[in-house]
């Protein structure tokens, strides 16, 4: 079977083949070739190391192969993108799971760098987490010859996998953790505007990292800086 490109961004091409995801970093023509190769190797290696470090901490794709160059091969997660389905799920429970993941990740000193619902995949073998799915939605899913949950999903409890650690880095700084959460807040507001406030409040209520109060206070400062900029 030939690789199928499922996503292409500015930094990488994501392809699917035989239940495996391959991530290739894109060459940048504006950079000196030697420097470009060095950067791509370094960032690929760093991303793979971070995913491996998180493997037994939160749900992330398992690394199957990493040649330390510009390619990472990972397992394919058979689930649904949270960005496309949050409103159809029990979003309160999903928000709690997201908060637990972020807590563990931040306590380990890892900043995701692109913490949006587009980089989260919901996996569950039952329909207990489903909510408010209209008959029209179900009919649409049936017409597309696709069940709401893929058949390969494991029988483990509901999970939210975090993916795409291309911008991730190590840090224990309060500012970096607060920025991670602020980015998630902005993503929720933009993509899930009818429920974003409730979801983010639940996430903050269930986010229990070290130095919690300092991080929450820093989020407020970041928000105020944003409001200040909007005035000018």
C-alpha positions as CSV (number, residue, x, y, z in Angstrom):
1,X,0.0,0.0,0.0
2,X,1.3,3.4,-0.9
3,X,1.7,6.1,1.7
4,X,-1.3,8.4,2.0
5,X,-0.6,12.0,2.9
6,X,-3.1,13.0,5.6
7,X,-1.7,16.3,6.6
8,X,0.9,18.8,5.2
9,X,1.9,21.8,7.2
10,X,4.7,24.3,7.0
11,X,7.1,22.1,9.0
12,X,6.2,18.5,8.2
13,X,4.4,16.1,6.0
14,X,2.3,13.4,7.8
15,X,1.5,10.2,6.0
16,X,-0.3,7.0,6.8
17,X,0.8,3.5,5.6
18,X,-0.2,0.1,7.1
19,X,-1.5,1.6,10.4
20,X,1.7,3.6,10.8
21,X,2.2,7.4,10.8
22,X,5.3,8.8,9.2
23,X,6.4,12.4,10.0
24,X,8.9,13.9,7.6
25,X,10.3,17.4,8.3
26,X,10.3,19.6,5.2
27,X,13.4,21.0,3.8
28,X,13.6,24.8,3.9
29,X,15.1,26.3,0.7
30,X,15.7,29.7,2.4
31,X,18.2,28.1,4.8
32,X,21.8,27.1,4.1
33,X,21.5,23.3,3.3
34,X,24.0,22.2,5.9
35,X,22.3,24.3,8.6
36,X,18.8,23.1,7.4
37,X,19.8,19.5,7.7
38,X,21.3,20.0,11.1
39,X,18.2,21.8,12.4
40,X,15.8,19.1,11.0
41,X,17.9,16.3,12.6
42,X,18.0,18.1,15.9
43,X,14.3,18.9,16.0
44,X,13.3,15.4,14.9
45,X,15.6,13.9,17.6
46,X,14.2,16.2,20.2
47,X,10.6,15.5,19.3
48,X,11.1,11.7,19.4
49,X,12.9,11.9,22.8
50,X,10.0,14.0,24.3
51,X,7.4,11.5,23.0
52,X,9.4,8.6,24.4
53,X,9.6,10.4,27.8
54,X,5.9,10.8,27.9
55,X,5.0,7.3,26.7
56,X,4.3,5.9,30.1
57,X,3.0,9.2,31.6
58,X,0.1,10.2,29.3
59,X,-1.4,8.7,26.1
60,X,0.9,9.5,23.2
61,X,1.7,7.6,20.0
62,X,4.4,5.0,20.4
63,X,7.6,5.6,18.5
64,X,8.2,2.6,16.1
65,X,11.3,4.0,14.4
66,X,13.4,7.1,14.5
67,X,16.5,7.3,12.4
68,X,17.6,10.6,14.1
69,X,17.5,12.3,10.7
70,X,14.2,13.9,9.5
71,X,11.7,11.1,9.9
72,X,9.7,9.6,12.8
73,X,7.5,6.5,12.4
74,X,4.7,6.2,15.0
75,X,1.7,4.0,15.7
76,X,-1.6,5.2,14.2
77,X,-4.1,6.2,16.8
78,X,-7.6,5.0,15.8
79,X,-9.8,7.6,17.3
80,X,-11.5,11.0,16.6
81,X,-9.9,14.4,16.6
82,X,-11.1,16.3,19.6
83,X,-11.3,19.5,17.4
84,X,-14.0,17.9,15.2
85,X,-15.9,16.1,17.9
86,X,-15.7,17.9,21.3
87,X,-19.3,19.2,21.1
88,X,-20.5,15.6,20.3
89,X,-18.8,14.1,23.4
90,X,-19.3,14.5,27.1
91,X,-17.1,17.5,26.9
92,X,-17.0,18.0,30.6
93,X,-15.4,14.6,31.1
94,X,-13.1,15.1,28.2
95,X,-12.0,18.4,29.6
96,X,-11.1,16.7,32.9
97,X,-9.0,14.1,31.0
98,X,-7.2,16.9,29.1
99,X,-6.4,18.7,32.4
100,X,-5.0,15.5,33.9
101,X,-2.8,15.0,30.8
102,X,-1.5,18.6,31.0
103,X,-0.8,18.3,34.7
104,X,1.4,15.2,34.3
105,X,3.1,16.7,31.2
106,X,3.9,20.0,33.0
107,X,5.1,18.3,36.2
108,X,7.5,16.4,34.0
109,X,8.8,19.7,32.7
110,X,7.5,19.3,29.1
111,X,5.8,22.1,27.3
112,X,3.7,21.1,24.3
113,X,4.1,24.3,22.4
114,X,1.0,23.8,20.2
115,X,-1.7,22.7,22.7
116,X,-4.9,22.8,20.7
117,X,-7.8,20.3,20.3
118,X,-6.5,19.6,16.7
119,X,-3.5,17.9,18.4
120,X,-5.7,15.7,20.6
121,X,-7.3,12.4,19.7
122,X,-10.2,10.9,21.7
123,X,-10.3,7.1,22.1
124,X,-13.0,5.0,23.7
125,X,-14.5,1.7,23.0
126,X,-17.9,2.5,24.5
127,X,-20.4,5.2,23.7
128,X,-20.8,6.4,27.3
129,X,-18.8,9.6,26.5
130,X,-21.1,10.4,23.6
131,X,-23.5,13.3,24.0
132,X,-26.0,15.2,21.9
133,X,-25.4,13.3,18.7
134,X,-28.3,14.1,16.5
135,X,-29.9,11.7,14.1
136,X,-28.6,13.8,11.3
137,X,-25.1,13.4,12.6
138,X,-25.4,9.6,12.8
139,X,-26.9,9.5,9.4
140,X,-24.1,11.5,8.0
141,X,-21.6,9.2,9.7
142,X,-23.4,6.1,8.2
143,X,-23.5,7.7,4.7
144,X,-19.7,8.2,4.9
145,X,-19.4,4.5,5.7
146,X,-17.7,5.4,8.9
147,X,-18.7,4.6,12.5
148,X,-18.2,7.3,15.1
149,X,-15.6,5.1,16.8
150,X,-13.1,3.2,14.7
151,X,-13.1,-0.6,15.2
152,X,-9.4,-0.7,16.2
153,X,-9.9,1.3,19.4
154,X,-8.7,-0.6,22.5
155,X,-11.0,-1.7,25.3
156,X,-9.2,0.6,27.8
157,X,-11.0,3.5,29.5
158,X,-11.5,6.7,27.6
159,X,-8.3,8.5,26.7
160,X,-7.2,11.7,25.1
161,X,-4.0,11.2,23.1
162,X,-1.7,14.2,22.7
163,X,0.0,14.3,19.3
164,X,2.4,16.5,17.3
165,X,5.2,17.5,19.6
166,X,7.1,19.3,16.9
167,X,7.2,22.5,18.9
168,X,7.6,20.9,22.3
169,X,10.5,21.6,24.7
170,X,11.7,21.1,28.2
171,X,11.0,23.8,30.8
172,X,9.9,24.3,34.4
173,X,9.3,28.0,33.9
174,X,6.0,29.3,35.1
175,X,5.7,31.5,32.0
176,X,6.0,28.6,29.6
177,X,3.4,26.5,31.4
178,X,1.0,29.5,31.5
179,X,1.6,30.2,27.8
180,X,0.8,26.5,27.0
181,X,-2.6,26.9,28.8
182,X,-3.3,30.3,27.2
183,X,-2.8,28.8,23.8
184,X,-5.3,26.1,24.6
185,X,-7.7,28.8,25.9
186,X,-7.4,30.6,22.6
187,X,-7.9,27.4,20.6
188,X,-11.0,26.5,22.5
189,X,-12.5,29.9,22.1
190,X,-11.8,29.9,18.3
191,X,-12.9,26.4,17.5
192,X,-15.5,25.6,20.2
193,X,-17.0,29.0,20.9
194,X,-20.3,27.7,22.3
195,X,-18.7,25.7,25.1
196,X,-15.2,27.0,25.4
197,X,-15.6,28.9,28.6
198,X,-17.1,26.0,30.4
199,X,-14.4,23.6,29.1
200,X,-11.6,25.9,30.0
201,X,-12.9,26.5,33.5
202,X,-13.2,22.7,34.0
203,X,-9.6,22.3,32.7
204,X,-8.3,24.9,35.2
205,X,-10.3,23.3,38.0
206,X,-8.7,19.9,37.3
207,X,-5.2,21.1,36.4
208,X,-3.2,20.4,39.5
209,X,0.5,20.9,38.8
210,X,3.3,22.0,41.1
211,X,3.1,25.8,41.6
212,X,-0.5,25.9,40.5
213,X,-1.3,29.3,41.9
214,X,1.7,31.0,40.2
215,X,0.8,29.5,36.9
216,X,-2.9,30.6,37.1
217,X,-1.8,34.1,38.1
218,X,0.6,34.2,35.2
219,X,-2.2,33.2,32.8
220,X,-4.1,36.3,34.0
221,X,-1.1,38.5,33.3
222,X,-0.7,37.0,29.8
223,X,-4.4,37.7,29.1
224,X,-4.0,41.3,30.3
225,X,-1.0,41.8,28.0
226,X,-3.1,40.5,25.1
227,X,-5.9,42.9,25.9
228,X,-3.4,45.8,26.2
229,X,-2.1,45.0,22.7
230,X,-5.6,44.9,21.3
231,X,-6.1,48.5,22.3
232,X,-3.2,49.8,20.1
